[in-house]
Amino acid sequence: MWAAVVAVRKQQPTQIVIAVPAAAPETCYELKVEVDKIVSVSTPSPFQSVGL
């Protein structure tokens, strides 16, 4: 995700919004300082894995 944010930022967008189905709360917190908005349907704590 970090690489995507860096790549998109180089394009000088008006804003950057990240939308994901699930993410660790810590990751959302860290990304908030780099993007304009982050949307996650689920932010379980503790976040262990994504799978079936």
C-alpha positions in Angstrom: 0.0 0.0 0.0 2.9 2.4 0.8 4.3 1.9 -2.6 1.0 2.7 -4.2 0.6 5.9 -2.2 4.1 7.0 -3.2 3.4 6.3 -6.8 0.1 8.1 -6.8 1.4 11.1 -4.9 3.9 11.6 -7.8 1.0 12.2 -10.1 -0.1 15.2 -7.9 -3.7 14.2 -7.4 -6.2 16.5 -5.7 -6.7 13.9 -3.0 -5.8 10.3 -2.2 -8.5 8.0 -0.8 -7.7 4.4 0.2 -10.6 1.9 0.5 -10.0 -1.7 1.7 -12.3 -4.4 3.0 -10.1 -5.1 6.1 -7.1 -3.5 7.7 -5.2 -3.4 11.0 -6.1 -0.4 13.1 -2.4 0.5 13.4 -2.0 0.5 9.6 -5.0 2.8 9.2 -3.6 5.1 11.8 -0.2 5.2 10.1 -1.7 5.8 6.6 -4.0 8.6 7.7 -1.0 11.0 7.8 -0.1 10.1 4.2 -3.6 10.2 2.6 -6.7 12.3 2.7 -9.0 9.5 3.7 -8.9 5.8 4.5 -12.0 3.7 4.5 -12.0 0.2 5.9 -15.1 -2.0 6.4 -13.5 -3.9 9.2 -10.6 -3.0 11.5 -10.5 -5.8 14.0 -8.2 -5.6 17.0 -6.1 -7.7 17.2 -5.8 -8.0 13.4 -4.3 -11.4 12.7 -4.9 -12.3 9.1 -7.3 -12.2 6.1 -8.5 -15.5 4.7 -11.3 -17.9 4.3 
